[in-house]
């Protein structure tokens, strides 16, 4: 498989970064590994791309820093992305499947063939919220020294970008895989669903489950978190998302609850 385009279709997302120096150092980490797409979600310092500390820590990666895209929410950062992975410093009971950085890079390599992917990093002090984690397709955890597991944000970016570069280059060097067709032994992979499409599916499905009285909004008991984990393991295609939304739509029509005409 040819993953040379993966270096430009992979975005690295920093959610609410606090320190300009870390943003600049992250830009440097990306450039050393051949990546250039940096997205900043509501950074604490406005216009951080031009902050002197950020520029100093970028140390020659000024172009990556200057071209960083600033957005207000993680949903905006993941717009158009069909697969994403959240990096977390702690293991979580709920949320998407958890992988080591190397395993995550291997999975990312497979998804990068089909389009845009993203790696998501949280705030230096608080990390990612549970809501942000559940918005992603998978979860990565760096198995650092348990006695001192505190990694700087830019260091974490460096670890993941290195593993991803290694996986991309290994894929380019490998013997091309045989692509199966309908006339062969399998069906071709359909178009992957984008993050915003999947989020709309979850909202639609939740409304349907509430309409059926299967989900009590006052006492949800992590039901939607578990369903997100279930669907995240499958790597949803656009047609599959549409099927789930079609089911939800008909449930709402049958129960005559608001949202039944959603499309």
C-alpha positions in Angstrom: 0.0 0.0 0.0 1.2 3.5 -0.8 1.0 5.7 2.3 3.0 8.7 1.1 -0.2 10.7 1.2 -0.7 9.7 4.8 1.8 12.2 6.0 -0.5 15.0 4.6 -3.8 13.4 5.5 -2.9 12.9 9.1 -3.7 15.7 11.5 -2.4 16.1 15.1 -4.9 17.8 17.4 -4.0 19.6 20.6 -7.0 20.2 22.8 -6.8 23.4 24.9 -3.0 23.6 25.1 -1.9 25.8 28.0 1.8 26.6 27.2 3.0 28.2 24.0 6.3 26.5 24.4 4.6 23.1 24.2 2.8 24.1 21.0 6.0 25.1 19.4 7.8 22.0 20.6 4.9 19.9 19.2 5.3 21.6 15.8 9.0 20.7 15.9 8.2 17.1 16.8 5.9 16.8 13.9 8.3 18.2 11.3 11.1 15.9 12.4 8.8 13.0 11.6 7.6 14.4 8.2 4.1 15.6 9.4 2.9 19.1 9.1 -0.8 19.4 10.0 -1.3 20.8 13.4 -4.8 21.7 14.8 -5.3 23.7 18.0 -8.6 23.5 19.9 -9.2 26.6 21.9 -5.6 27.3 22.9 -5.2 29.3 26.2 -3.0 31.9 24.6 -4.7 33.7 21.6 -2.6 33.8 18.4 -0.2 31.3 19.9 1.4 30.7 16.5 3.1 34.1 16.8 4.0 33.8 20.5 7.8 34.3 20.9 8.1 31.2 23.2 6.2 29.0 20.7 8.4 30.2 17.9 11.6 29.7 19.9 10.6 26.1 20.8 9.6 25.3 17.2 13.3 25.7 16.5 13.0 25.8 12.7 9.5 24.3 12.4 8.1 27.8 12.0 6.1 26.8 8.9 4.3 24.0 10.8 3.6 26.4 13.7 2.4 29.3 11.5 0.1 27.0 9.5 -1.6 25.5 12.6 -5.4 25.6 12.3 -7.2 27.0 15.3 -10.8 25.8 16.0 -13.2 26.3 18.9 -14.1 22.6 19.6 -12.9 19.1 19.1 -15.9 18.4 16.8 -14.6 21.1 14.5 -11.1 19.7 14.6 -12.4 16.3 13.6 -14.6 17.5 10.8 -14.0 15.3 7.8 -12.0 12.7 9.8 -13.1 9.1 9.5 -10.8 7.6 12.2 -9.2 9.2 15.2 -7.2 8.1 18.2 -7.1 9.9 21.6 -3.9 9.8 23.7 -4.6 9.5 27.4 -2.2 9.4 30.4 -4.5 7.1 32.4 -6.4 3.9 31.5 -10.2 4.3 31.4 -13.0 1.9 32.2 -15.1 3.3 29.4 -14.4 4.7 26.0 -13.0 3.3 22.8 -10.6 0.3 22.5 -7.2 1.0 24.2 -3.9 0.4 22.3 -0.2 0.9 22.8 1.3 3.6 20.6 2.8 0.9 18.2 -0.4 -1.0 17.9 -2.3 2.3 17.4 0.1 3.3 14.6 -0.5 0.0 12.9 -4.2 0.4 13.0 -3.9 4.1 11.9 -1.9 2.9 8.9 -4.8 0.8 7.7 -7.3 3.6 8.1 -5.0 6.2 6.5 -5.4 4.4 3.2 -9.1 5.5 3.1 -8.8 9.1 4.0 -8.3 11.6 6.9 -7.2 10.4 10.3 -6.4 12.4 13.5 -4.3 11.9 16.7 -5.8 13.8 19.6 -3.9 15.1 22.6 -5.3 16.7 25.8 -4.5 19.7 27.9 -1.2 19.5 29.8 -2.8 19.5 33.2 -6.2 17.8 32.8 -5.8 15.7 29.7 -8.9 14.9 27.6 -12.4 14.8 29.0 -14.4 11.6 28.9 -16.6 13.3 26.2 -13.6 14.0 24.1 -12.3 10.5 24.5 -15.6 9.0 23.5 -15.7 11.1 20.3 -12.5 9.3 19.1 -12.4 5.9 17.4 -9.6 4.4 19.6 -7.5 5.2 22.6 -3.7 5.1 23.0 -1.8 4.9 26.3 2.0 5.2 26.5 3.2 2.5 29.0 5.7 4.8 30.8 7.4 4.2 34.1 4.5 3.8 36.6 6.6 5.5 39.3 7.0 8.6 37.1 4.7 8.5 34.1 4.4 12.2 33.4 5.3 13.0 29.8 5.4 16.5 28.4 2.8 17.1 25.7 5.4 17.6 23.0 7.2 14.4 24.1 3.9 12.5 23.7 3.4 14.0 20.3 7.0 12.9 19.4 6.3 9.3 20.5 3.2 8.9 18.5 4.5 10.7 15.4 7.6 8.5 15.4 5.5 5.3 15.7 3.2 6.5 12.9 6.1 7.4 10.6 7.6 4.0 11.2 4.3 2.3 10.4 3.8 4.4 7.2 7.3 3.8 5.9 7.0 0.0 6.6 3.8 -0.1 4.7 5.4 1.6 1.7 8.2 -1.0 1.7 5.9 -3.9 2.0 4.6 -6.0 -0.9 1.3 -4.6 -2.1 -1.7 -6.5 -0.8 -4.1 -8.1 -3.2 -7.3 -6.0 -3.4 -10.4 -8.2 -3.2 -13.3 -7.5 -5.5 -17.0 -8.6 -5.5 -16.0 -11.3 -8.0 -13.2 -12.5 -5.7 -13.3 -13.8 -2.2 -14.6 -10.7 -0.5 -16.2 -7.3 -0.9 -14.4 -4.1 -1.2 -14.3 -1.8 1.8 -16.9 0.9 1.6 -16.4 4.6 2.2 -15.6 5.2 5.8 -17.9 7.4 7.8 -16.6 10.7 9.0 -16.6 11.8 12.6 -19.5 14.3 12.2 -21.6 11.6 10.5 -20.9 9.1 13.4 -21.7 11.7 16.0 -25.0 12.5 14.3 -25.7 8.7 14.3 -25.1 8.5 18.0 -27.5 11.4 18.7 -30.1 9.9 16.5 -29.7 6.4 18.1 -29.9 7.9 21.6 -33.2 9.7 20.8 -34.6 6.4 19.5 -33.5 4.5 22.7 -35.1 7.2 24.9 -38.3 6.9 22.8 -38.4 3.2 23.4 -37.9 3.7 27.2 -34.8 1.6 26.8 -32.6 4.5 27.9 -33.5 6.6 30.9 -31.8 10.1 30.4 -31.9 10.6 34.1 -30.1 7.3 34.8 -28.2 6.3 31.6 -25.8 3.9 33.3 -23.1 4.3 30.6 -25.3 2.8 27.9 -24.2 5.2 25.2 -20.6 4.9 26.3 -20.8 1.1 25.9 -22.5 1.5 22.5 -19.8 3.9 21.4 -17.1 1.4 22.4 -19.0 -1.4 20.5 -19.3 0.7 17.2 -15.7 2.0 17.6 -14.4 -1.6 17.3 -16.1 -2.1 14.0 -14.7 0.8 11.9 -18.0 2.2 10.7 -18.6 2.7 7.0 -21.0 5.4 5.7 -23.6 2.9 4.6 -23.6 1.3 8.0 -24.1 4.6 9.7 -27.0 5.3 7.4 -28.5 1.9 8.3 -28.4 2.6 12.0 -29.9 6.1 11.4 -32.6 4.5 9.3 -33.5 2.2 12.2 -33.5 5.1 14.6 -35.7 7.1 12.3 -38.3 4.4 12.0 -38.3 3.8 15.8 -39.0 7.5 16.3 -41.8 7.4 13.6 -43.4 4.4 15.2 -43.3 5.9 18.7 -44.3 9.3 17.3 -41.5 11.1 19.2 -39.8 14.3 18.0 -36.9 13.7 15.7 -38.6 11.0 13.6 -38.2 13.1 10.5 -34.5 13.6 11.0 -32.4 12.8 7.9 
